[in-house]
Amino acid sequence: MHRSNSCWPPGHRGRHAADLSGVDAKKVDFFVMVNMAFLAAIAGMVFTAYLNAANPKDGTNFELDAIAACFIGGAAVTGGVGTVIGAMTGGLVMGVLNLGLANMSVDQNRILLIKGLVLLAAVAFDVVSKKRGKPSFIGLIMRGFSGKSSDGAKALAASDLETAQPKVNAVAEAAKIDITKEPGV
């Protein structure tokens, strides 16, 4: 049985592919949910210890902060893009925004409005930059830290494509073989 340190994307195709490859999908789903419940419990205990009190409305609108942090961090609306460092950077931006607005004694309704506008701006920037074929804001910052120019990145991508082409041809050739006629299958 194949063991992996990663999970497949949700949906019928991912689960079906996992079943065909010998992964016990129900077991993996169960342990993912147990892990998430454990981490949520730890987060709740830390938050309650931070406040020295518990209130049923604690954590309200945290999902807005989490979603905004991911989009500010460079996650795409269409999916498939984003990094942990980008999400952490987005979380830092949202944390500074929350603390700054709270220290300025801004009304809670206005804080929600401002955070919603920041989220809307991040999503709009992402959609417009993807249509133009440009990276996200965090992607531009990360490229600046890495010291690679856009021409260098394009050349690197072109060399990766040339390296990958023989592998793609070999896979396409292998796909033509009928595995049901091979012995031992």
Secondary structure, DSSP 8 states (H G I E B T S, - for coil): ----SS---SSHHHHHHHHHTT--HHHHHHHHHHHHHHHHHHHHHHHHHHHTS--TTTTTTHHHHHHHHHHHTT--TTSS---HHHHHHHHHHHHHHHHHHHHTT--HHHHHHHHHHHHHHHHHHHHHHHHHT---HHHHHHHHHHT--HHHHHHHHHHHHHHHHHHHHHHHHHHTS-TTSSTT-
